[in-house]
Amino acid sequence: MATNKPLRYIASLFLLVLFLQLSVLSILGSENKGLLSALSTQAIASEISQLVTEPCKVFILSIDIAVFLFKSNHPRSRPGMIIQELANASQRGVKVTVILERSKRDKNLNKENRKTAKFLEKNGVKVVYDSPSTTTHTKIVVVDRRYCFVGSHNFTQSAFKYNHELSLLVDSKDVAGKILEYVNTISR
């Protein structure tokens, strides 16, 4: 009896994503109801941009990002605008840290992440690469140890504009603390 490996793989991924989303909901607990928003393909880039670029409404002290792929082919693309906004935030004195994947196998991914890192570092952003022996496949943004974006979006034009993606925005200092504890294990 032949098994359908691609179908089993997709089903496994779906169950993993569902488990992670339910885990986030259970971490929130009943005292934090209403602090969770689902953000689809087009909404995530706008939400990240809004939180990063509105210093008059919210004085931002820190932005922490851990992402598999951060790629911009054009400064006006959605990831290109986020790259520029992170550089601007760093120049305003915001502590910006970006953790990027460094792969043993994918030279193109490494090239794109290095290109982004070079621009960010030139503008005062701290960039850290994970260990090449472990894949960092996270897509996480934490702003001011409070606002958390967790989901499926790589930081690419395709993910922000064309793909079917879903990320959660969580407004919780407790969840942010737990996410940052995890992120700190990646950058060691």
Secondary structure, 3 states (H helix, E strand, C coil): CCCCHHHHHHHHHHHHHHHHHHHHHHHHCHHHCCCEEEEEHHHHHHHHHHHHHCCCCCCCCEEEEEECCECCCCCCCHHHHHHHHHHHHHHCCCEEEEEECCCCCCHHHHHHHHHHHHHHHHCCCEEEECCCCCCCCCEEEEECCCEEEEECCCECHHHHHHCCCEEEEEECHHHHHHHHHHHHHHCC
